[in-house]
Amino acid sequence: MKIMVVGGGGREHAIIKKIKQSPLVDTIYALPGNAGMNADATCVNIGAKDLDGIVAFAKENQIDYAIVAPDDPLVLGAVDRLNEIGIPCFGPKANAAIIEGSKIFSKNLMKKYGIPTASYEVFTEMDAALAYLKTSSYPTVIKADGLALGKGVVIAMDHDEAVDAVRSMMEDHMFGDSGSRVVIEEFLTGPEVSVLAFTDGKTVVPMISSMDHKRALDHDEGLNTGGMGTIAPNPYYTEDVAAQCMKEIFLPTIEAMNAEGRTFKGCLYYGLMITPKGPKVIEYNCRFGDPETQVVLPLLESDLLEIMMACTNGTLAETEVRFSDKSACCVIMASGGYPKSYQNGYEITVAEDIAAEVYFAGAKEANGSLVTAGGRVLGVTAVADTLTEAIEKSYENVKKIHFENVHYRKDIGQRALAAGK
């Protein structure tokens, strides 16, 4: 089969490396991919939001199956467009991808169908939002309604921070049109858990749980990022919590989307908080998370492409989805200065005796060398029998990769280890 993967980051590289193991696969194209993927896929310089280019390429190259990985093309309707020319896809159509595309939609969906989440208010006018903040308790959470590269959420510790956040979104348009409407919601407490789930719109099969590390610096300090590392499984996600989530959150969400005429097929990401009152939804994503994918997929023992096609075809209930009982740790190696300003163009060297998966996110070719070309440059993922061993192995292999001005956290997984004691 000829497979087309839309996207160009570490998540897409992890997907490509896993589907490459399938006997069904002959050729993999990555649109646009990045130079670090060249050993695993043929990269084609067509942007993930260039739907016309994607459709034309798929048609000309007689693609058998497409995987649309990032949020933007899903929300823009890439799956709908590809389906129109007869190409089956993994990923939700635009009317289902709205579960991530609009936080207001998802909050209203949860309220309507009784899915546990934080209490909230929606604002379309800045003055009304500012007036509400005078009566709010703090900390409080302020979210831009639309997509904002995973950065459209501010936890305001006091009234002044909240006012600044609302003004930056609604007046200064920090996130463009995404911040023209905002959600102000209750601040929840408890450990966070990420759960990715396969679904064909009827059956829900959760993957191994994971724990993301969003802050740029050790000890969860510094600015929020797209993710500096992750581990799996998450020790807070016990069997009892998993059963409660399936009953109160996972299945009800799929059923709610069906009731709204927005059947969701693909990977639904549940961002959860295990509060003193039980698990609640912080956010939904309409696709694989990044970097969560980089620790979850290495633990998958079944054929990923078969599972994806089952989600498309509605046969997930009859398809084997098996994960190993090992642990995984991913450490993100970033450009110094990320998530603010940083320099690109530094040569990346990887030792020949590397003993971990390396997933490239921000890399390009220059003068015959691989060089940095992004904030998050790559992820180093190790799998081992225990979480302690996986963390140690990951960091051992981080030391085998070099580029100037590298930055990475030194404490990925330490919170999970402390929780497991």
Helices and strands as residue ranges (DSSP letters): E 2-7, H 10-19, E 27-32, G 35-37, E 42-43, H 51-60, E 65-68, H 71-76, H 78-84, E 89-90, H 94-101, H 103-113, E 120-123, H 126-133, E 140-144, E 153-156, H 159-170, G 176-179, E 182-186, E 192-199, E 204-206, E 211-212, E 215-217, G 218-220, E 221-224, E 229-232, H 239-245, I 246-250, H 251-259, E 266-275, E 278-285, H 293-296, G 297-299, H 304-313, G 316-318, E 327-335, E 349-350, E 357-360, E 363-366, E 369-372, E 376-384, H 387-398, E 401-402, E 406-407, H 414-420
